Amino acid sequence: MPTLSREGDVFVLHLGDDENRFNPDWVGAVTELLDEAAAAEAPRAVVLSASGKVWSNGLDLEWIGANVDRLDGFVTMVHELLARTIVFPGIVVAAIQGHCFAAGAMLALAADQRVMRADRGFFCLPEADINIPFTPGMSALIQAKLSAPAAHEAMTTGRRFGGADAASLQIVDEAVAEDEVLPRAIERAAAHVGKSPDVLRTIKERMYPGVVAMLRDREANRFGS
């Protein structure tokens, strides 16, 4: 399960060492830890990290298949986590050491910055290949954080972007060696801990009002709509 630790003024929210798939327990735990970091006394920033071959493989399709009647409520949980990450009162950096797929890729995009491993692992939005359309909230997030050509290719083709390609298309801010991913992400986060939490939250809310509103629009994002 996810854990929270601290490196000086930087919280490290460790997503886990497995596939870190989104199910109610996992999403609830990540949201709770993110809220804990948000409530801590400033200065603060957050790095979203993981270990192993996967950063996050996205939605837990096995859980969804067994709980279709709970899907709308679960999608609301996922969207709320994405919204809270976007407007977190501090800088959030994703330290992507492995595969970053689907909803996992969207969580990375919800962060302010992304550092990815250069030599292995992929960033991928495979929804077109697994026959699951993006919700309106997810579409809004992706299109707000990526350039129009990068969003179009990622969303319509399911292309797997390696670290170098992701950096060249500004999907991530930089691609580095495996052992540099977490230290570099912490360094990036630490560089901004002195910024006012209230001001940062307000700036983000005003930058992405449509995205946050769409993510929190339960009716628009109902399963099957």
Residue pairs with C-beta under 8 A, 6 or more apart in sequence:
1 16
1 25
1 26
1 29
2 13
2 14
2 15
2 16
2 26
2 29
2 30
2 33
3 13
3 14
3 33
4 11
4 12
4 13
4 14
4 33
4 36
4 37
5 11
5 12
5 14
6 12
7 47
7 186
7 190
8 190
9 43
9 44
9 45
9 190
9 193
10 44
10 45
10 46
10 47
10 186
10 189
10 190
10 193
11 37
11 40
11 44
11 45
11 46
11 47
12 46
12 47
12 49
12 182
12 186
13 30
13 33
13 34
13 37
13 46
13 47
13 48
13 49
14 49
14 50
14 51
15 30
15 48
15 49
15 50
15 55
15 56
16 26
16 50
16 51
17 50
17 51
17 52
18 52
18 54
19 54
19 56
19 57
20 26
20 50
20 54
20 55
20 56
20 57
20 104
21 56
21 57
21 58
21 59
21 60
21 61
21 63
22 56
22 58
22 59
22 60
22 78
22 103
22 104
23 60
23 63
23 74
24 63
24 70
24 74
24 77
26 60
27 74
27 77
27 78
27 81
28 77
30 81
31 77
31 80
31 81
31 84
34 46
34 81
34 84
34 85
34 88
35 84
37 44
37 46
37 88
37 90
38 84
38 88
38 89
38 90
38 197
42 90
42 193
42 196
42 197
43 193
43 194
44 90
44 193
44 197
45 90
45 91
45 92
45 93
45 189
45 190
45 192
45 193
46 88
46 90
46 91
46 92
46 93
46 189
47 92
47 93
47 94
47 95
47 182
47 185
47 186
47 189
48 92
48 93
48 94
48 95
48 107
48 108
48 111
49 95
49 97
49 182
49 185
50 56
50 95
50 97
50 98
51 97
52 97
52 98
53 98
53 99
53 121
54 98
54 99
55 94
55 96
55 97
55 98
55 99
55 100
55 104
55 108
55 121
56 100
56 101
56 103
56 104
56 105
56 107
56 108
57 99
57 101
57 102
57 104
58 101
58 102
58 103
58 104
58 105
59 78
59 102
59 103
64 71
64 74
67 74
71 223
72 218
72 222
72 223
75 135
75 221
75 222
75 223
76 218
76 221
78 103
79 135
79 137
79 138
79 215
79 216
79 221
80 215
80 216
81 107
82 106
82 107
82 110
82 137
82 138
82 141
82 215
83 110
83 211
83 212
83 215
83 216
85 92
85 107
85 110
85 111
86 110
86 141
86 204
86 208
86 211
86 212
86 215
87 201
87 204
87 205
87 208
87 212
88 201
88 204
89 197
89 198
89 200
89 201
90 192
90 193
90 195
90 197
90 200
91 112
91 113
91 188
91 189
91 192
91 193
91 195
91 200
92 110
92 111
92 112
92 113
92 189
93 111
93 112
93 113
93 114
93 115
93 185
93 186
93 188
93 189
94 100
94 107
94 108
94 111
94 113
94 114
94 115
94 185
95 115
95 181
95 182
95 184
95 185
95 186
96 108
96 114
96 115
96 116
96 117
96 121
96 123
96 172
96 181
97 117
97 121
97 178
97 181
97 182
98 117
98 120
98 121
99 121
99 122
99 124
100 108
100 116
100 121
100 122
100 123
100 124
101 122
101 123
101 124
101 125
101 126
102 124
102 125
102 126
102 127
102 130
103 138
105 123
105 124
105 125
106 125
106 138
106 141
106 142
108 114
108 123
108 172
109 141
109 142
109 145
109 146
110 141
110 145
113 173
113 185
113 188
113 189
114 171
114 172
114 173
115 172
115 173
115 174
115 175
115 176
115 181
115 184
115 185
115 188
116 123
116 163
116 166
116 167
116 172
116 174
116 175
116 176
116 181
117 163
117 175
117 176
117 177
117 178
117 181
118 162
118 163
118 164
118 167
118 175
118 176
118 177
119 163
119 177
119 178
120 162
120 163
120 178
121 162
121 163
122 160
122 161
122 162
123 154
123 160
123 161
123 166
123 171
123 172
124 154
124 158
124 159
124 160
124 161
125 134
125 142
125 154
125 155
125 158
126 158
127 133
127 134
127 155
127 158
128 155
128 156
128 157
128 158
129 158
134 142
134 155
135 220
135 221
136 214
136 217
136 220
136 221
137 211
137 214
137 215
137 216
137 217
137 220
137 221
138 215
139 155
140 210
140 211
140 214
140 215
141 211
141 215
142 151
142 154
142 155
143 151
144 208
144 210
144 211
146 154
146 169
146 170
146 171
147 169
147 170
149 169
150 169
150 170
150 171
153 159
154 161
154 171
161 169
161 171
162 175
163 172
163 175
163 176
164 175
166 172
166 175
167 173
167 174
167 175
173 188
174 184
176 184
205 212
214 220
214 221
215 221
219 225
